[in-house]
Amino acid sequence: MLNNAMRPLPMLIILMVLDHIAFNGSRVSVTLYSLHQGASALTVGTLMATFALLPAIFSVAAGRWIDRIGITRPIQLGSIAVGVGTVLPSLLPGLTVLYVTSVIVGLAFMLVNVAAYHAVGELSRPEDRAVNFSYVALGFSTSSFIAPIFSGVSIDSFGHRATFALLASFTLLPIIVLSFKLLPLPTPVLKPAGGKSGHVFDLLRDPHLRRLYITMAVLTVAWDVYAFAIPVHGSIVGLSASEIGLVMGSFAAATFVVRLAMPFFMHHVKPWALLIGALLTAGVCFFLLPFANNVAMMMALMFVLGLGLGSPQPMVLTLLHESAPAGRAGEALGLRTTLINGSQTVMPLIFGGVGAALGMMPVFWTMSAVLIFGSFYANRARRIAGHGDATD
């Protein structure tokens, strides 16, 4: 349970969920509206990449800015920009404006995301931090479920342009709360006297952070391969669109379940042990995927994969916040966001090319090998961390 010192946290999570509904719903609506206007698959892919490309470039700079000025203003400005970017297609119809929306909303939600995660870390006591991050992850699982359903029903009922306006309305409460300073958020943590900001690569020179970023990168790539490859594999084995939706819904349900249960067993599982288990679980699932040729087998595998990939986020965020140098937690989170968005931009292209040339089995087994190797690397990192050794 959240203690009295944590009262701003529930409201912060609500505001993040509302902004995330607008962000995630705009991604779905941009896709459907562009297809409605006759856009090609390449155009749709370009629009989706635009959501992630610029955040990948500017996340570290955003994190440094948040470290310098604090949390409230970045979340406020990000919420305003998410609302403005989302409402634009309702005011200015056409394909061109969707590119503007993708740029604005992608950058704006990146700012909200980095600042809000930083706020959760600062609002939490060390012993509560992992549990509180699990509440945030649970909130994002909820908004990820709500946003596409809301967008689809709204488009069918009111049309594409009205849907963008309705999605933008989700940002109103965050804008009001933050503009009138109704939510007390932490002030910046000052760097040690005489300390320098340093270069972002200094974070990677720290052995503990480097191990964490490498492990996190492997998990991020696995998530992106899942999102790209499961619809393709489902089509190859003859599943219908609704069956593929059930398979992916099984994965989403598992992420919700594991994040709901996270506060219960987080006190009994060490962070690195959980990361090792997640890597091994995901590795085995990817190895078995080529043999799954019906909806029941794929749903079962995807549920187990969802348990594996859905569990590490709270632990990763906790370790990252605790390992970051004083006054640079926002920058460390920004580097995490850069890795995630960079992977979302590049990995579908790489694995798409491999899949087109060689089929999906090499994709799944390569990912399996990387994950299993990553589990051994994480186990070594756990032992080194336990002995206080600063070398790889």
N, C-alpha and C positions, 0 to 999 in steps of 0.2 A: 504493500500500500504506500501511497505517497504521504509523506509526513507534512506537518504544517509549514515547514520551511520551503516546501515545494509547491505551494499553491499556484504560482504563475505557470507551472508546467502543464496542467491540463488545458488551460486556455491557449497556451502556445501550440500544443499539439492540435487543438481544434483549428486554429488559424492556419497551420501548416496543411492540414487535411483539406480545408476549403480552397487554399491556393493550388493544391495538388489536383483537386477535381477540375479546376479551371484549366490547369496546364495539361493534364492527361486527356481531358475531354476535348481540348483544342487540337491535340494531336490526332485523335480519332476523327474529329469533324473536318480538319484540314484534308485528311486522306479522302474522306467520303465526298467532300465538296469538290475537290479537284477531280476526282473520278466522274462526278456528276457533270462537270464542265468539259469532259472529254480528254482529260490529261492521260498521258501514257504512263506505263509502269516506271519508266525512267524518271519522269517528272515527279511522280509520287515519291520515289526513292530519294530524289534530290531534296524534296521538301522535308522528308523525315531526317535526312542527314543534316540539314540546316539547323534543326532543333538542337543537335548535339555538337556540331562542329565548332561553333563559336564559343560555347561554354568550355569545350576542351582547351581552347586557346587562352581564355581569360579567367579561368577558375582560380589559378594561383594568385593573380593580381587582385581578384576580388577578395580572396582570403586575407591577403596582406592589408587591404583597405579596411576590412572588418576588424582585424586586429588593432588597427590604428584608431578608428573612430567609434567602435562599439557595435552593438547588435541591432538596436531599435531602428535606426535610420535605414540601414540596408534592407531589412525586412519590409519596412514601410514602402520604400521606393520600389523594391521588387514586386510587392503586391500591386502597387499602382500600375506598374508597367505590364504585369501579367493581365490585369484588367483591360488596359488600353489595347494591348496587342490582340487579345481575344475578341474584343468588340469590333475591331476594324473591319472584318469581312461582312459584318451586318450593316455597316455604313457605306462601304466601298466595294461593291461586288466585282468579281473578276479573279482571274488566276494570279495576276501579278501581286495583288495585296496579300495572298497567302504566303508568299515568300517573306514579305514584311512581317506578317504575324509570326512565322516560324523563327525569324531572327529575334524579334522583341521578346516573345514568350519564352524561347529557349534560354536566352541570356538572363531574363528577369527571374525565372524560377531557379536558375542556378544560384543567383544571389540570395534568394529566399532560403534555398536548401542549405547552403554553406553557413549562412548566418544563424539559422534556426538550430542546426545540429550543434554549432558552437554554443548557442544559448543553453541547450539541453545539458551539455557537458558542464557548463559553468553553474547551472542551477542545481546540479546533483552532488550529493556527497559521494565520496569514492565508493563506499559500499553499496550505494543505490544506483550508480551510474549505468551499469549494464542493464538493470531492470528497466530503468527509465528510457534507455534507448530502445528496449524491446517494445515499450508502449508506443514510441514513435513509429517503429517498423509495423506494428499492428495497425496503427492509424493509416499508414500508407497502403497497407494491404486492403484496408476498407475502401479508401478512395480509389484505388486501382480497380476495384470491383464495381464501384458506383459509377465512375466517370464514363466508361464505354456504354453501359446500359442506359444511363441518362441521355447521352448524346444520341444513341440510336433511336430511342423512343421519342425524343424531342424532334429529331429530324423527320421522322415519319409523321409526327403530329402537327408540327408547326413550320417545318422547312429548315433549310440549312442556315439561312441568315439569322432567323430568330434564335436558333440554337446557340450561335456564337454570343448573342446578347445575353441569353439566359446563363451561359457558362460564365460570362464576365461578371454576372451578379454575385457569384460565389466569392469574389474578392472584396466585396463591399465591407463585410464585417472586419476582415483584417485591416483594411485601409482605415476604417473609423477607429478601431481600437488602438492602432499604432499612431495615428495622427493626433489623437487626443491624449496619448500617453496613459491609457487606461491599464496597460500591462507593464509592470516593473520588470525590466530585463537587466542583466549584469552589465557593468561598465567594463571598459577594456582592462585587460591584465597588463600592467606595465612590464616592459622588459627589464632585466637586471641592470643596475647602474653601470653605465659604460658599455652595455651590450650593443651589438650591431644586428641589423636585420639579417644580413647574410644573403647568400644566394639560395634559391630553392633547392639546388642540388646538394646543399649542405644537409638537408633533411635526409637525403639518400645516403650520405656518408655516415650517418648515425646507424650502427649495426642493427639495433633493435627496430628502428623505423624501417630500415631497408628490408629486413626479413618480413615485416608486416606488409609492406607495400607489394613485395613479390607474391606473398600468399594471397593477398587481396586481388592482385591482377589476375592470377590463375582462376579464382572464383568468378571474377567479372567476365572473363572470356567464356567460361562455362555457361554462365547465364545467357550471354549473347548467342552462343552456339545453340542453346536450347530454343531461344525465341526464333532463330532463323531456320533451324534444321527440322524441328518437329513437324511444322506444316508440310515441308517438302517430303519428309519420310512418310508421313501419313498419306499424302497423295500417291506416292510410289506404291504403297502396299494396298491401295484401293479404298481408303477410308473416305467417307463423304465429308462435306464441309461441316455438317453438324457433329459428326463423330470426331473430327479433328478439334472442334470447339470443346467437346466433352473431355478429350485428352488434355488439352491445355487448361481447361477448368479444373481438372484433377490436380494439376501442378499448383494452380493458384489457391485451391482449397488447402493443400498441404502447407503452403507458406503461411496461410492464415492460422492453421491449427498449431504449427510449431511456434509461431510468434505468440500465440495466445498462451501456450504452455510454458514459454520461456521463463517468466518470473518464478515459476515453481521449481524448475530444476537448475536455474542459473547459479543458485547458491551452492549447488553440489557438484558442478562441473567447472574445471579450470578453463580459462579462455582458450589457451593453445590446444588443450585436449578436445574442445568442441570443434575448433577449426580443423584439426586432424581428422576427426570423425566425419565432418562435412565433406572434406576432400575425398576420403576413401569411399563414402557412400555415393557421391556423385560419379566417381571414377568407375565403380562397379556398374552403375546404372547406364552410363554411356557405353560400356563394353557390351552389355546385354541388349542394347537397343536394336542393333541390326537383326536380332532374332525375334523381335516383337512384330508380328504381322497381323494382329487383330486388335480391335479397340479395347478389349478387356486387358490384354497383356500390356498395351501401351499406357492405359490409364493407371494400372498398378505401378508400372515403372515410373511414370511421371509423378505419381503421388510420393513415392520414395525419394525421387530426385528433388521434388519440392521441399521435402523435409530437410534434405541435405543442404540445398542452396539457400533455403529460406532462413536457416538458423544462425549463420555466422554474423549477420550485419550488426546486431547489438554488441557482440563481443569485439568485432573489428573497430567499431566506433569508440568503444570504451578504451581499448588498447591504444588507439591512435591519439585520443585526447590525453591520456595519461603519459604517453611517451613523447609528445610534442614538446619542444623547448618552450620555456616560459615566454608568453606573449606572442607565440607563433602557432597557436592551435588552429586559428582560422586559415592560415596559410597551409598547414598540414591537411586540413579538410579540403582545401581548394585543390591540392595535388591529388587527393583521392578522387575528386570530381573530374579532374582532367583525365585520369586513367579510365574512369568509367565512360565518359563521353567519347574519348578517343577510341576505346574499344567498340562502342556502339557505332562509330563512324566507319572503322576500318575492318573489323572482323567479319561482318556479313559479306563484304566484298571478297575477302580472302577465301573464306570457307565456301562462299558461293562458287568461286572459280574452281576450287578443288572438287566440290560436289559435282559440278557440271562436267568436269574432265574425267573423274575417277569413280563417281558414285558416292553415296553417303557413308558406306562402311568405313573408308579411310578417315572421314571427318570424325565419326563417332569414336573410332579406336585411337586416333591421334589425341583427341580430347581426353579420353580415358587414361592414356599413358601419361599425359601432362598432369592430370589430377592426382594419379597415384604417385608419380614422382614428387609432386607438390606435397603430398602427405608425408613422405619421408623427409623432405626439406623442412616442413613445419615441425616434425618431431625433433629433428636436430636443433631447430631454433628454440623449441621448448626446453630441451636439455641445456643448451647454452645459457638461455635466460635464467634457468633455475640455478645454474652455477655462477651466474654473474660474469660470464666470459664475454668480452666485448669484440671478439673476432669471429669471422665466419669460418 
